[in-house]
């Protein structure tokens, strides 16, 4: 802790920026003059470095000490103080697949007629999500590369049969496909009626379910509201989301039943039948297929949630690297994003791109640091 404190004092002498970036172009062996820019506040950069130092310590500790370190990491991610006032420790949540309400209201009708955008709600990042991301990060550092979820599926005893669902055109369609499947599993295994998901306390919900549902909704939010922070073409991601969302709405409205007090089994069956019969978009069809496969082929509910938790933990790290400095600058300006924090953590670990990509972009090389 003394070394970290001295590092803090040293950094405060030189820079207030979170990142000081030097960007230059390389063309036919010629290197242009570098241009420099500062982004955000250096405190986020410092926290991510501290987290990585903590992870290194935890790798050399006993299992009991590792658990203690993990609690410290969770505390740092949730800590709200003046040094981190730009991020409140919350994550936004959004869902593409929202079944029509059983009771209509004027507000719902108006929103549907006016095609208002999806509501975004913010929830505190649960401790289970922090811990799962940290474990996934340690695995990434150990392997030296990111995975779009395939690695986690291969580690699972039941995961091999689900790898087909990772073979999309891009990251956005894979996210939407797995998000739809996660929603379907949640319909089959809902929370208790007296406890809303995302609302404290969460003690009666398994950690794996908390991780899977929260990260699924956060990734759906990124596709919906912040496609700039994803690796796909922004226009393509926006177009894809709108097409899948409209197809889901049309399919649900076409098959909407006024039945009340349905059991989870019946509601799940009706949802799958409705979407299978009325959906037209390939991503929605495959999402329903995957959701049905999760429910029908995995006997233990907890096994299914663990598979999804591991998948989403890998996916959120997979999409985090980015050369879109402007996009992260905007994210910090509007209050900070979980994905920006993960981006900084991966950068400090030396992971700046996904497998198959060049470090940075095809035509530019970026160097960034606190000083």
N, C-alpha and C positions, 0 to 999 in steps of 0.2 A: 504493500500500500504506500510505503514511503517513496518508492520509485515512481509510482503513478502520480503522486502528489507533486514531486519534483518536475515530472514531465508536464503537468498542468501549468506550473509556474513558468516553465521555459516557453511553452507555447503562447502564453498570454503576452510575452514580450514582443512577439513578432507579427501576429496576424489576428484579425477579428473574423476573417472569412472562414466559412465551413470548408470550402474547397478553393484552392488557388490553382487554376488550370492553365497549362501552356499547350496551345494547339498549333501544330504546323502540318503542312502538306508535303508529301513525298511524291515526286513524279519523275520517272526515268532517272533515278539516282540523285536528283536535285532536291534539296530541302529548303523550303521557304523560311522566312523569318517567323519566329513564334509570336503569337498574340496571347496575352494573359487576361484572365478575368477571375473575379472572386464571386463565390456563390454562398449565400446563407451565412450562418454563424458557425464558428469553429467548434462550438460545444457539441454538436451532433457528431462531428468527426471524432472528437475526443472520446465521447461515450462509446462509439463503435470500437475504437481502438482498445479501450478498457475492457469491453466485452470479450474481444479476441484474446487479450492477455489473460483474462479470467478463464477462458476455455483452455488455453495452454496449460495453466495451472491445474485445471480439473482433470486433464488427460493423465497427469502424473500422480494424481491423488487416489486414495482408496474410494470404494463405492459410496461409503458413508460421507466422506468429505466431498465427493462429486455431487451428491445430492444437496449438500450445503451450498456449494458454489452455484448450482443451478438456481437455488432460491435467490442468491445475490443477483444473478443475471435477470431473473424475473423481476426483482425489485428495481433494477436499473432501467428495464424497459418500461416499467409502470411509473417510475418516479416522476413527479411533477414539481418542478421548482423553477426559480428564475432563470437558471442556466438552460432549461429546456422548455421554456414557455411557448416556443414555436410548435411543439408537438405535445398534445394533451394525453397521450397514451391511449387514444381511441382509434378504432377502425370503422370505416363506413361499410354498410351492408346493403345489398341490392339483390333482387331475385328476378329472374326472367320468367320463371314458371310460377304464376300465382293463380290458383284456382278461383273462379268467380265466387263471391260471397253468397251464402245461402239466403241471406236477406238483403234485398236491394235498399239503397239509400240514395237520396238526391245527390250527395257528394260523389258517390261512386259513379252514378250515371253521368254527371257533369264531366268528371275526369275522363271517363271513357269516350264521351262525345267529342271533347276537346283534344283528345289524344295528349294529355299532359304527360310529361316525362315521369319516369319511375321515381317514387319517393326514395330519398336516401336517408338512412338513419345511422347514427353513430353509437357504437357501444364500446365500453371499456374492453381493451384486449384482455381476454381471460388468461389466467396463469397457465392453464393447460396449453394454450396456443403458444405462449412464450417458450415453454419447456420443449414443445414438439419442434418448433422452429430451431431452437438451439441444438437439439439432437440432430436434426437434418443438416444444420450448418457444420457440425463436427464431422458428419459423414462426408459432406462435400469436400471439406478441407483434407480429410483422410484420403479420398479418392482423387482429389486434384481436379475434378471437373463436375459440372452440373448435369442433372438429368431431368427430363421432362415428365418424370413419374414412372418411367419404365423400370428403372433400377429398383424402386421400392416394390413394384409389382413382382419382379423376379425374386426378391427376397422373401415374399410371402408364399406360403404353401399353396394358396389358392389363386395367386395373382396371375399366373401365366396365361390363363384363359381370357384375361381382360386386356391384354396388351394391344389387341386389335383397335381398341378405342383411343389409342394414342397416335394413330397414323392419320392425322389430319393434314389439311393443306397448310395450316399455320398454327400458331399458339392459340389464337382467339377462338377458333372453332373447336379445338380440343377442350379449352376451358368451358365453353358453353355446353358441350356434349356432357362432360363430367358433372357440371353444375346441375343440369337437368336430371341426370341419374341420381345425384345426391338428394335433390328435392323429392324424387319419387321414393327413395328409401326412407326419407323423413315422413312421407305420408303413410307409408306402411308401418313405421315405428315412431309415432309422434311422441311429443312430450306429454306429460300428464296435463289434463285440462285445467288444473288449478295452478299451473306453473308455465308461464310463457317463456318461449326460448329467447335467450339473449337478456333476460331479466334476472337479477339476483333474487334468491340464491340459486346456484347451479349445482348444488351438491347431489341432487338426485339424478343428474344426467351424467353419463360416462364421459370421461375426459376425451376419449376418441371421438365421440359424437360432437362434443363441443368444438374440437379442433376442425373436424370435417365440415360442419355446417358453417362455422364462422369464416374459415378460409375460402370455402366455396362461394359464399356471398360476397366476400371481399374481392375475389378474382372476378366475379360477375360485375361488381361495381367498377373495376378497372376497365373492363371491356366496354361498359356502358358510358362511363363518365370520364375516364382518363386513359383512352387508347394510346395517347402519346407516350405513355410510360411502358407500353408493351412492345415487343420486338417486331410486330407485324406492321404492314402499311396501314396508316391511320384511316384513310378513306375506306379501305377494304374492311377493316374491323367495324367501323360505324355502319357500313352497308350490311354486313353480315348480321350484326346485332339487331338492326331494325327488321330484317327479313325473318329472323328466327323468332323475335318477339311477336311480330304480327301473326306469324303462322301459329304460334302457341295460343295467342288470344283468340284467333278465329276457331281453332280446333276446340278450345275449351268452351267457347260460347255455343258452338254447334252441338256439342254433346252435353251441355249443362243440364243437370237433373235437379229438380227442386226437392229431392228427398232430404230429410233431416235425420240427425242422430245416427249417421252411418258409422259402423264399426271401422276401425283402421283397415281391416282386411277387405271389406266391401268398397271402401273409398279408394283404396289402392287399385283394386280390380277395375273399378269404373274409370279411374283416371287413365290407366294403361290402355283400356279398351277404347276410350274416347280419343286419346292422342294417336293411337295406332290406326284408328279408322279415319281420322280427319286431318292428320298432319301431312304436309307436302314437302317441307324442307328436309334435306338429308340429315342435317345436324340434329334437328328435333327427333326425327325417326330413330337415329342411332342413339340419342340420349335416352329415349324410351326403351330401346332394346337393351342398353347397358343397365338401366335401372331395374328392368325386369330380371336380367341375368343376376344382378346382385342379390335381389330378393329370393329368387327361385333356386339358385345354385349354392348359396352360402347358408348353411343351417343356423349357425349361431349369429345373432344380431351383432354382438360385440366384435366378431371377426370381420364382418362387413364394414363396421365403423372404423376399425383399426386400419384396414386396407385403404379406406378413403382418407383417413387422417394422414397416413404416411404419404399417400399420393399428393395431397394438397400441400403438404409441407415441402415436398420436393419441387412442386410446380411453382410455388410463390418465390422460391429462391431461383428457379430457372428463369423466370421472367424479370428478375430484379436488375441484372446488368444492363446498362444502357449508355449510349453515347449522346443521348438527348439531354444535354446539360440544361437547356432552356426549359424543358419539361419539368425537370426536378426543381429548378429554380422557382417556377410557378407553383409547384406543389408546396414548397417550403413557404412561399409568400402567403399562401392561403391557409396555413396552419400546420403543414407537415403531413407526411404520409408514411405509413408503415413500410411501403416498398422502397421509399427513399432511404430510410434507416438501414434496410437490408442491403441496398445498393452500396452504401458506404462501408458496411461491414465486409461485404464480398470484395470490395476494392482493396481494403487493407489486407485481405487474405491473398491478394494477387490474382483474383478471379474476376476478369473484366469482360469476358465473352462466353458464349455458349459453344459447345462442341460443334465443329464445322464452320465456325465463324472466325474471321481474323480478329486479333485483339483491337478493339475499337471499331472503326468502320473501314470500308474498302479503300477509301482514299485519304483518310486522315489518321494520325496517331495522336493520342491525348495523354498527357502526363499531368497528374494532379497530386497535390500534397498540401499539408497544413502550413508548411513554411516554404 
